[in-house]
Amino acid sequence: MEFVPELKLTLLSGGIFLIIFYFLQFVNLTFVSNEMRKKLVDRSTFSRKQWILSFMSKLLGVCVMILMFLTPISNQSIEFLLGVGIYCMGMIGLRISVLNFTSTPLDQPVTKGLYSYSRNPQETMLIVIFLGITLIIGSGLVLTILIISKLLSHYQLLAQEDACLELYGEEYRKYMQRVPRYFLIF
């Protein structure tokens, strides 16, 4: 892995994996009701600090995606094969967690499927997906920016959990006590 690999616009870049990711996300959300889509991206309860940190995380995420589009894949390394495996695992996990989320009635907290192992499986799977692409392109710079972005997005998850506590009350509090935030990390 190079810290700053050669950047150039080419068809064989990390952008291929981003295009697949966003196409499948589009397909995932095509058959979901408008109410469910709103629930997926509700930020109405964020404080000013949470909005700022969320914005910074998104801005860094855009930088990561631009660098991924400009970094050619290096398919001659073990990192490439490992990255493809991690990417595929993340894509499958994300699909399952979105199905778990969208099949739960709007007036109930999501606690089934991957949500019985993690309170935030979608975010965790996004980290896995982007880590996979980072390994595929072999860029230490992208990895560094990705880590900072995801550390900042942690505050967004805290705000979402506060909103769920407010909405679902004691039921969600009990769920929080028995299920870790990020799979094995409480």
N, C-alpha and C positions, 0 to 999 in steps of 0.2 A: 504494500500500500504506500503510495506517495502522499505527502501532505498536500501538495498542490500539483495535481497532474496537468498535462497539457489540455488546454481548453480549446475546443473547436466544434463548430456546428456540423454534425454528421448524423446519418441515419442510425448508426449503431452506437447510440449513447444511452445513458440512463433514462432518457426521455421516453424510450420505447416502453419501459416498465411503468412510467408515470401515466402514459396514454392508456395502457391496459387497466391500470388502477382506476383512473377517472372514468373510463368507459363502463367498467363493472359497477362503480358507485352510481353512475347515472342509471344503469339498468336496475340496480337495487332500489333506488328511490322512485323510479317511474311508476311502480305499482303501489306506492304508499300514499295514504290519504294526506291532504294538506294539513290536517290537524296533527298527524303523526310527524310530518316534516317539521312543523313548528316546534314540536316537543323535542325533536332531535337537536335543534339549534337555538333553543330559548336562552337568551342572555339578559332577560328583563330584570333579573334580580342582582346583577353585578354591581359592585361598588365602583367608584371612580378608579381606585387602585387596580381592581380586577380587570376593568376595561382596558386600562393602560398596559398591564402585563399581558393580557390576551392579545392586544394589538401588536405589541412587541414580538410576541411569540409567532403571530401570523406573518409579520414582516420578515422575521428570520426564516420562517417556513418558505416564503416566496423566494428568498435568496437561495435556500437549499434546492428548490425545484429548478431555478435558473441554472445553477451550477450542475445539477444532474443532467439537464438537457444539453449542456455544453461539454460534458465529460464523456469521452468515448469509453465503451465498456472494454474491459480487459479480460477476454474469455480464455486466456491461457494460464490462468492461475487457480489455485485451490480456493482463493477468496471468491472467485466468480461462482464456482459450484456451490460453495457454502452460502453465498449471497442469494443464489437462485432458490435454494432449498428454504432459506429463512423467509424470503419474499413469498414463496408459495404457501408456506405455513401461515404467514400473516394474512394473506388474502383469504384463505379458507376460514381462519379464525374470525376475520372481520365479517365475512358473509354470514357465518353462524350467529355472531353477536347482533348483527343488524336484524336477522330473522327473529332472534329472541326478543329484541326490542320492539319490533313492529307487530309481533303477534300478541303482545301484552296489551290489554285494554288501557285506554288513556287514563282512567281513574285509578290505576293500580301501579305500584312500583314494579320495575322489572327485576325479578329475582330468580328467573329460571334459566336453564342452559348454562352458557358461560358466565352469566351474571350470578350464578350460585358459587362461582370460584373467584370472581373479581367484580368489584363494583363498577369498574371502568374497562371492560374488555375491549370496547371499540378503540379507545385511546391507546390501550396497550398493544392492540394489533396494528394500529397505525405506526407505532414506534417500531414494531417488528418489520413491517413492510418497508419503511424508509431505511431501517438498518440494513435490510437485505439489499436494497438498491445501492446504498453506500458501499457495501462490500463488493457488489458487482462492478462498480466504477472504480473502486480502490482509492477513494479520496479521504485523506485525513482531515482536510479543511471542511468538507461536507459533514463528516462525522462530528467535528467540533461544533459547528453551527447547529447541527441537528440536536445535539445534547443540550446546548444552551436553550434552544427553542422549546424543547420538551420540558426542561426544568421550569421555564416560565409558564408553560401551559398547565403545570401542576396547580397553579393558583386558580385557573379557570375551573378545574375539576373540583376544587374545594368549594367554589361558589355554587357549582351545580349540586353538590351534595347538600349544601346549606338550603338550597331551594327545594330539594327533595325532602329534607327534614321538615321544612315549613309546610309542604304540600301533603306529605303522608304521615307525619307525626311519629308516634311511638313505634309503629310498624317498621318504619325506615330506620329508626334508631337501633332496634333489635337486629335488623339486617346488617347495619354497619358494624355491630359488635361481633357478628359471626362470620362475615365475609371481608377479606382484605381488599384494600383499594386496588392494588396492582398484583393480582394473583397471589404470590407468596409473601408479599410485603404489606403488612398492616399499616 
